[in-house]
């Protein structure tokens, strides 16, 4: 099918639809303070990056491999247990 024959050609998604797609496809990012208090939750690394003025790749790197970022946040892909300090 050619681009111009596609039913969504030249159409844009609403913000609500974009948010639903982001939640469905995204990786939830949990942001904690150094004392393990939940600060914020983002539906995707891209949303976290936008809010924290950082690249989504950097957010994912810290969430996957490093316990504390240079900005003194703890990023996680899962909810942290408060007793696991």
N, C-alpha and C positions, 0 to 999 in steps of 0.2 A: 504494500500500500504506500503510495506516495504521500509525502508530508501534507500537501494541500487537500488530500482526500481523507485524511484522518479526522474523525469527528471532533477532536479537541484542538485542531489546528487553529492558531490565532486566538485561543481562549486562555484565560487565566483562572487559577483556582482562588477561591475565597480564602481569607485568613483562617476561618474555621476549618476548612478542608485541609489547608496546609498544616495546621496544628494536628489534626487527626492523622495525617500521613506521617508527620514527624514522630508522633507517639508510637505509631505502628511499626515504623522502620528504625527508629532511633534506639540508642543505648542509654538507659537511664543513668544519670550521673548524680551521685550524692556528694555534697560538699560539706565538710566538717571543719570546725575549729580544731586547734591543737589539743584541746581538752575533750575532744570527741563529741562536741555538741553539734547537732545537725543545724547547718546554716541555711541551706537551700537544696532543692531537688530540681533537676532539669530533665526534660524529656529526651534530650539528645546532647551529644558532645558539642554539636554546632550551636545549640541554644546556650549551653554553658559558656562556650567560647565567646559568643556575642556579648553576653552579660559581663563576663570577666575580662574582656578585652584581650583574648588570647586565641590561639589557633585551636581548632577542634582536635587536631593531631596531638598537640601538646597536652590538652586535657585528657585524652585517652591514654597517652603515654604515662602520665602520672597516676591515672586511675588503675592502670594495669600493672605497673612495675615499681612505682616509687611511693613510699608511705607519705612523704611530705613534700610539697612543692616549694619552689623558691619564694612564693608569695605567702607561705605559712598556712596554707590550707591543706586539708587531707581530702583527696578525691578518691571516690570508691565507686565500684560498679554494683555494690550491694550494701544493704543497710548494715551498719556496724553495731556490734553489741556494746553498749555503754560500759560494761564491766571488762572489756578486753583492751584496756588502756595500755 
